[in-house]
């Protein structure tokens, strides 16, 4: 079973650590285990309970009233809210809970529901990517293993591939995009999201996928007329990686433009004019 420190709970729930400690003392809301050195540790059930508490707080419930609820009552109230009002934060928390317990059917249902209601573009931007950021915190703090991460992102990839295949559009724009992830970069769901968007705009797309070497791109450019190269740098990468990437791949192109999708909070970087940084789907030329 996964184990979380109180800082993990703070990052995942948005509730300050001192508030969690106060709730423990005043309401016995969550019951941490203690290490031999008296450090608090929390399990999956406690994480799920705290996420449920957060959802009710956002709906206007008082913490004193929430603390009186039994676990089953708390879950019933949260489920009722899901049925009555869908909001992105609720979906994010539901996906986290399903992912840590390997609930494939639950994740599939959530993804189908949000795509049906909001469309794939908005679902990815407003729900799936915030989920990936929160889930990344678990990975970075070693509170989930590779199996959790691979499990949930494979399910998301499957939905994206299916949506791309279902697009009944022909490439008519005259623009061709070569999509790839550089070597060592494995965050494919971001690249597939842009694949779907570019194909929906009737652009021609050559998709190479993750862990693509510069040599592979050079071979494609020899045989195919491509006007744009497009790649993604995940939130785990540093500012240095963009500069190193630019030096390696800029030498391959002639008149092609290079677009690099980066996180919104990415540091400012000075790059050659041939390279454009993309922080939003709106930054891509139509």
C-alpha distance (Angstrom), angle and dihedral (degrees) to the residues before:
residue distance angle dihedral
X1 . . .
X2 3.81 . .
X3 3.77 119.6 .
X4 3.80 126.5 -150.0
X5 3.77 132.8 -166.4
X6 3.80 119.8 -140.3
X7 3.81 91.4 -100.4
X8 3.81 89.0 57.9
X9 3.80 89.3 55.0
X10 3.80 90.4 48.2
X11 3.81 92.6 53.5
X12 3.79 95.0 44.2
X13 3.79 98.4 43.8
X14 3.79 102.5 30.2
X15 3.82 89.2 -128.4
X16 3.80 113.5 129.2
X17 3.81 116.6 -113.1
X18 3.81 92.8 -121.7
X19 3.83 89.6 53.6
X20 3.81 90.9 51.6
X21 3.81 89.5 50.8
X22 3.82 90.3 49.3
X23 3.81 91.3 50.5
X24 3.80 89.6 50.2
X25 3.79 91.3 53.4
X26 3.80 99.4 39.1
X27 3.81 102.3 34.8
X28 3.81 105.3 14.9
X29 3.80 83.6 -127.8
X30 3.80 98.2 158.0
X31 3.78 125.2 13.7
X32 3.80 113.2 -144.9
X33 3.74 123.9 -155.7
X34 3.79 114.9 -125.5
X35 3.78 127.2 -132.8
X36 3.79 122.4 -140.5
X37 3.80 87.1 -92.5
X38 3.85 91.7 50.9
X39 3.83 95.7 -106.2
X40 3.81 116.4 152.8
X41 3.81 116.4 -115.3
X42 3.81 125.9 -179.8
X43 3.81 131.3 -159.5
X44 3.83 133.0 -143.8
X45 3.80 93.6 -88.5
X46 3.80 91.6 54.8
X47 3.80 91.7 47.5
X48 3.80 90.8 51.2
X49 3.79 91.6 48.3
X50 3.80 92.1 51.3
X51 3.82 91.5 48.9
X52 3.81 88.7 52.0
X53 3.80 90.1 49.7
X54 3.82 89.5 52.4
X55 3.78 91.4 52.9
X56 3.80 92.6 52.6
X57 3.82 91.5 46.2
X58 3.80 89.8 54.7
X59 3.80 88.6 52.7
X60 3.80 91.7 56.5
X61 3.80 101.6 -96.6
X62 3.83 117.0 146.2
X63 3.79 116.9 -118.6
X64 3.82 90.7 -129.8
X65 3.81 89.9 58.2
X66 3.79 93.5 44.0
X67 3.80 90.9 51.8
X68 3.82 89.9 58.6
X69 3.81 92.2 59.9
X70 3.78 121.7 98.9
X71 3.80 115.5 -127.0
X72 3.80 92.6 -102.4
X73 3.82 91.4 48.5
X74 3.78 90.7 49.8
X75 3.80 91.3 51.6
X76 3.80 91.7 47.6
X77 3.81 92.2 52.7
X78 3.81 91.1 48.6
X79 3.80 91.4 49.0
X80 3.79 89.8 50.1
X81 3.80 90.0 53.6
X82 3.81 90.1 50.2
X83 3.78 89.1 54.2
X84 3.81 94.6 46.1
X85 3.78 101.7 38.2
X86 3.79 128.9 19.6
X87 3.78 115.2 -158.1
X88 3.79 130.8 166.1
X89 3.81 95.9 -115.1
X90 3.80 90.8 53.9
X91 3.78 91.1 52.1
X92 3.81 91.7 48.5
X93 3.79 92.2 53.4
X94 3.81 92.1 45.1
X95 3.79 90.5 53.0
X96 3.80 92.6 49.4
X97 3.79 91.6 52.1
X98 3.81 92.4 47.2
X99 3.80 92.9 46.5
X100 3.81 96.4 52.7
X101 3.83 89.1 52.4
X102 3.85 95.6 43.5
X103 3.82 92.3 -119.4
X104 3.80 100.3 167.5
X105 3.81 96.8 174.5
X106 3.81 92.7 49.7
X107 3.82 93.0 51.3
X108 3.80 91.2 46.5
X109 3.82 91.5 51.0
X110 3.81 92.2 48.4
X111 3.81 92.5 50.0
X112 3.81 92.3 47.1
X113 3.81 91.0 48.7
X114 3.79 96.8 50.0
X115 3.82 94.1 43.8
X116 3.81 90.6 49.9
X117 3.82 91.7 49.3
X118 3.80 103.6 36.9
X119 3.81 105.2 18.0
X120 3.78 124.8 -114.6
X121 3.82 98.4 -81.4
X122 3.82 95.9 52.8
X123 3.81 92.2 38.7
X124 3.79 91.8 56.1
X125 3.80 94.9 42.6
X126 3.80 98.9 44.4
X127 3.81 104.1 28.8
X128 3.81 116.1 13.9
X129 3.80 97.2 44.9
X130 3.84 93.8 47.3
X131 3.81 86.3 48.9
X132 3.82 90.5 51.0
X133 3.81 90.3 51.0
X134 3.80 92.3 51.7
X135 3.78 91.7 43.8
X136 3.79 88.5 50.0
X137 3.80 88.6 60.1
X138 3.79 88.7 59.4
X139 3.78 90.2 51.4
X140 3.80 93.5 46.7
X141 3.80 92.5 51.8
X142 3.82 92.6 47.2
X143 3.79 91.9 -119.2
X144 3.81 93.6 126.0
X145 3.76 127.5 39.6
X146 3.79 131.0 -131.7
X147 3.81 90.8 -92.8
X148 3.84 92.7 63.3
X149 3.78 92.4 49.1
X150 3.80 95.6 44.3
X151 3.80 91.5 46.2
X152 3.80 97.4 54.8
X153 3.79 98.7 37.8
X154 3.80 91.5 49.1
X155 3.80 88.2 57.1
X156 3.80 91.2 50.1
X157 3.81 90.6 47.6
X158 3.81 90.2 53.1
X159 3.82 90.8 54.4
X160 3.79 91.2 49.0
X161 3.81 93.7 48.7
X162 3.81 90.3 49.4
X163 3.82 91.7 49.6
X164 3.82 91.4 49.2
X165 3.80 91.7 50.2
X166 3.81 90.8 48.9
X167 3.81 92.9 56.4
X168 3.79 105.8 108.7
X169 3.80 98.9 -161.8
X170 3.78 133.3 118.8
X171 3.79 124.9 -136.3
X172 3.82 104.3 -105.0
X173 3.79 106.7 144.0
X174 3.81 96.6 87.3
X175 3.80 91.1 -129.0
X176 3.78 121.0 115.5
X177 3.80 123.5 -159.5
X178 3.79 124.5 -164.3
X179 3.82 106.9 -152.9
X180 3.79 121.6 -162.2
X181 3.78 145.2 139.0
X182 3.82 117.6 -127.4
X183 3.78 120.6 -118.1
X184 3.78 112.3 -69.3
X185 3.81 93.0 21.8
X186 3.81 111.6 111.5
X187 3.84 105.0 163.5
X188 3.77 94.0 116.0
X189 3.80 98.8 161.4
X190 3.81 90.2 73.7
X191 3.80 92.1 52.3
X192 3.82 92.9 46.2
X193 3.80 88.9 52.3
X194 3.81 90.2 57.9
X195 3.82 89.9 43.1
X196 3.79 89.0 58.5
X197 3.81 92.7 46.0
X198 3.82 95.1 48.4
X199 3.80 92.8 46.1
X200 3.83 90.5 49.0
X201 3.82 87.4 55.6
X202 3.83 88.7 55.6
X203 3.80 95.2 -110.5
X204 3.78 119.7 146.3
X205 3.80 110.5 -111.0
X206 3.79 130.1 -163.1
X207 3.79 106.4 -166.6
X208 3.80 118.7 -159.9
X209 3.80 97.8 165.0
X210 3.77 129.8 -155.8
X211 3.80 133.2 -9.6
X212 3.82 94.8 21.2
X213 3.80 118.8 171.7
X214 3.80 124.6 -138.1
X215 3.80 88.4 -118.7
X216 3.80 91.1 59.2
X217 3.80 91.5 52.0
X218 3.79 90.9 48.3
X219 3.81 90.1 55.0
X220 3.81 91.7 52.0
X221 3.81 92.3 48.8
X222 3.80 90.2 54.0
X223 3.79 91.8 58.0
X224 3.79 104.9 30.0
X225 3.77 134.2 51.3
X226 3.80 105.2 -125.0
X227 3.79 124.4 174.0
X228 3.80 99.8 -175.1
X229 3.79 136.4 36.2
X230 3.79 116.1 -158.3
X231 3.80 130.0 -170.5
X232 3.80 141.5 154.3
X233 3.77 133.9 -128.7
X234 3.79 111.9 -155.8
X235 3.83 124.5 -136.1
X236 3.82 88.9 -103.2
X237 3.81 92.4 65.6
X238 3.81 123.4 89.9
X239 3.78 132.6 -129.2
X240 3.80 89.5 -102.8
X241 3.78 91.3 61.7
X242 3.81 92.0 62.8
X243 3.78 91.8 52.4
X244 3.80 92.9 46.4
X245 3.78 90.8 46.5
X246 3.80 91.2 50.5
X247 3.79 93.1 53.4
X248 3.80 92.8 48.6
X249 3.80 99.3 46.1
X250 3.81 101.5 31.7
X251 3.80 89.7 69.7
X252 3.82 89.8 60.8
X253 3.78 98.2 58.9
X254 3.78 132.8 76.2
X255 3.80 112.2 -175.7
X256 3.78 96.9 -14.1
X257 3.78 121.5 120.7
X258 3.79 118.8 -130.6
X259 3.80 120.7 -144.8
X260 3.80 121.0 -167.7
X261 3.79 119.8 -169.1
X262 3.81 110.8 -145.9
X263 3.83 134.8 174.8
X264 3.81 116.9 -85.6
X265 3.81 92.5 -114.8
X266 3.81 93.6 50.8
X267 3.82 115.2 137.2
X268 3.80 119.6 -105.0
X269 3.81 111.8 -89.8
X270 3.80 131.1 -172.0
X271 3.80 109.4 -134.4
X272 3.82 137.1 167.7
X273 3.81 115.5 -83.1
X274 3.82 91.3 -110.3
X275 3.80 89.2 67.9
X276 3.80 123.0 73.8
X277 3.79 123.4 -169.5
X278 3.80 115.2 -138.1
X279 3.82 117.9 -153.4
X280 3.80 96.2 161.4
X281 3.78 136.5 25.7
X282 3.81 86.6 -116.0
X283 3.83 89.1 67.5
X284 3.83 91.8 67.9
X285 3.82 113.2 96.4
X286 3.81 108.3 -111.9
